[in-house]
């Protein structure tokens, strides 16, 4: 399983694909296009962008799920492998 945020930042560094599919992201600076939910209220106001309206708020906290998918440390996912062993 590939973490969507990680994959987007790795394979769409300048966020052109993300911006093409989600036009609201195109008006954000490149460093915020993959993570618009990381903006402060001040940044939202300055950029004329409203989370929950222009782009949905995250359903889960993306930061707290990175370790579950194995993107911390050595990159190995936690859980059972195909062989049934942890």
Secondary structure by P-SEA (a helix, b strand, c coil): cccaaaaaaaccccaaaaaaacccccccccccccccccccaaaaaaaccccccccccccccccccccccccccccccccccccccc
